[in-house]
Amino acid sequence: CMYCEYSEAGTVDHFCPIGTDPKQAFHWRNLLLACQPCQNAKNDNFSKELLNPARNGYEPWAHMDLEPTTGEYVLNSVAAKSSGPIFRWDRAKLPRYRWKSLQVFQAAIVAYATARMAGDNALAEDQVEVARLEPHPGVFDWILHWCAQGPPAAGADPLDARVRAAVANHPEIRAWL
């Protein structure tokens, strides 16, 4: 799902509903994969203030922080505060799944760098596949953001130092997803 990143998107959603703006019906950036809960909630509560993950230049860290110890989002912008309750980013196990994805991505990055250093290209490519199969690709973007910008202002560095070194020494990691 483009809204909550739950891996069971089963429908194509019109970000801007057809009834609101029929001219947007077939614009590619208006068509998003969505899970049924997000689509239903958004259609009932659409506003132009909602975050559109398909918009050019969309960067979630401009609107929220990912709490690395829990996987929860801390909503900072008006748009995030409007979107969070609708898409229910804290529903069920989503924070726990984001936290798990953070662990899996970090392990894959470290294992990739270790395999490359050992000359085991097959094992390195297996780690790329692990990352590509992991739900919550947005968490991978958070890792890259933290590598580029440094740790979040509050709290300890969420990344293993080996992850930062691997991303710095293997820039191809940035293109995995």
BELZI-V387050 format. One record per pair of residues at least 4 apart in sequence whose ideal C-beta (glycine too) atoms are under 8 Angstrom apart, sorted by the first residue. I is the first residue (numbers start at 0). J is the second residue. Records with the same first field share a line. If there is no record, write none. Layout:
BEGIN
I=J + J
END
This chain:
BEGIN
0=4 + 5 + 6 + 7 + 8 + 32 + 33 + 34 + 37
1=8 + 12 + 31 + 32 + 33 + 52 + 53
2=31 + 33 + 34 + 37 + 41 + 52 + 82 + 86
3=34 + 36 + 37 + 86 + 87 + 88 + 90 + 93
4=93 + 97 + 134 + 135 + 136 + 137 + 138
5=34 + 37 + 93 + 96 + 134
6=134 + 135
7=34
8=32 + 33 + 34
9=34 + 35
10=32 + 33 + 34 + 35 + 38
11=30 + 31 + 32 + 33
12=30 + 31 + 32 + 33 + 37 + 38 + 41 + 42
13=17 + 23 + 24 + 29 + 30
14=23 + 28 + 29 + 30 + 31 + 41 + 49 + 51 + 53
15=19 + 20 + 23 + 29 + 45 + 47
16=20 + 42 + 45
17=21 + 23 + 24
19=23 + 45
22=26
23=29
24=29
25=29 + 30
26=30
28=51 + 53 + 54 + 55
29=53
31=51 + 52 + 53
33=37 + 38 + 41
34=38
35=39
36=40 + 87 + 90
37=41 + 85 + 86 + 87
38=42
39=43
40=44 + 85 + 86 + 87
41=45 + 49 + 85 + 86
44=85
45=49
46=81
48=77 + 78 + 81 + 82
49=78 + 81 + 82 + 85
50=57 + 59 + 62 + 78 + 79 + 81 + 82
51=57
52=57 + 59
53=57
58=62 + 144
59=63 + 65 + 137 + 140 + 141
60=64 + 65 + 141 + 144 + 148
61=76
62=74 + 75 + 76 + 78 + 79
63=72 + 73 + 74 + 75 + 76 + 79 + 83
64=72 + 73 + 75 + 151
65=70 + 71 + 72 + 73 + 97 + 101 + 138 + 141
66=70 + 71 + 72 + 73
67=98 + 101 + 151 + 154 + 157
68=98 + 154 + 157
69=94 + 98
70=93 + 94 + 95 + 96 + 97 + 98 + 99 + 100 + 101
71=88 + 89 + 94 + 97
72=79 + 83 + 88 + 89 + 94
74=79 + 80 + 82 + 83
75=79 + 80
76=80
77=81
78=82
79=83
80=84
81=85
82=86 + 88
83=87 + 88 + 89
87=93
88=93 + 94
89=93 + 94
92=96
93=97
94=98
95=99
96=100 + 134 + 135
97=101 + 135 + 138
98=102
99=103
100=104 + 133 + 134 + 135 + 138 + 139
101=105 + 138 + 141 + 142 + 157
102=106
103=107 + 129 + 130 + 133
104=108 + 130 + 133 + 138 + 139 + 142
105=109 + 142 + 158 + 159 + 162
106=110
107=111 + 126 + 127 + 129 + 130 + 133
108=112 + 126 + 130 + 142 + 161 + 162 + 165 + 166 + 172
109=113 + 159 + 161 + 162 + 165
110=114 + 122 + 123 + 126
111=115 + 123 + 126 + 127 + 165 + 169 + 172
112=116 + 161 + 164 + 165 + 168 + 169
113=117
114=119 + 120 + 122 + 123 + 125 + 126
115=119 + 120 + 123 + 169
117=122
119=123
120=124
121=125
122=126
123=127
124=128
125=129
126=130
127=131 + 175
128=132
129=133
130=139 + 175 + 176
131=175 + 176
133=139
135=139
136=140 + 176
137=141
138=142
139=143 + 175 + 176
140=144 + 176
141=145
142=146 + 158 + 162 + 166
143=147 + 166 + 173
144=148
145=149 + 150 + 151 + 156 + 157 + 158
146=158 + 162 + 163 + 166 + 167
150=154 + 155 + 156 + 157 + 158
151=157
156=160
158=162 + 163
159=163
160=164
161=165
162=166
163=167
164=168
165=169 + 172
166=170 + 172 + 173
171=175
END
